[in-house]
Amino acid sequence: MLLILASFLALSANVCYHINSGFFKTFFNITNFPNFPSIFPIKEQTFKLDESQIKFLDLCQKYGFKDASELVIMAIQRLEIALETEQLKESAMLYAEVYAEDTELQELAELGLEEWLKL
């Protein structure tokens, strides 16, 4: 029981909560536990790559990755963050346009700010 609890605490220490659009996403970094039995099976996927992409993957250790799999995982994580960031920027721009055109909303925001400053 103690071993299971210690393993869970160690795994929990590597859980990162990322809040995006009101949803919680949980990312487990299992790679920090090479001897820890994975409770989440790793799925394999096959991709078709061109020669230049294969050469890049072959150089993974040059860039500090232990293997091509680790490089691909990092690339996917970074792409996901970049896409989410782009969506948030687009959403913010739309909200800014609505705010710029809506004088009633601007007045409401100013009133709220004045009330907040009184606190």
Steps between C-alpha positions, in 0.01 A plus 500: 500500500781740586674424170180573306450825691861606442469420129178698476654799678801487271271488196282778640804722539539492123142587415460843346157657478455720197190720496374592159151627418367384837601137456766322699743286308737269682838410359692212658873494453556125526846528343634611839414155635677245277435211742146608585237275342294719271135518600439668165603273214707669235339481160709461189432691181654465156582805289636545152799735501714634224878456495578841654266430795661161558845660494383755756368224728831317466670808647277503809789447743679802352208706629501341846230236455561142605321364193279598208186417698583757764563761230166429331313515832659838581420631152135398532473660844652825370272499196196447723600796719567717193161416349319567829687829539403604147135420572514706819654794312229483234233485770653798681506699175130427443416608855706817450307580180166449675615715794626778270162520322274471808493827698251356749744219580783751540290706744413186696868405521595850619225491763622163621857628520391805701308277743796264531737788578271608787552165671 
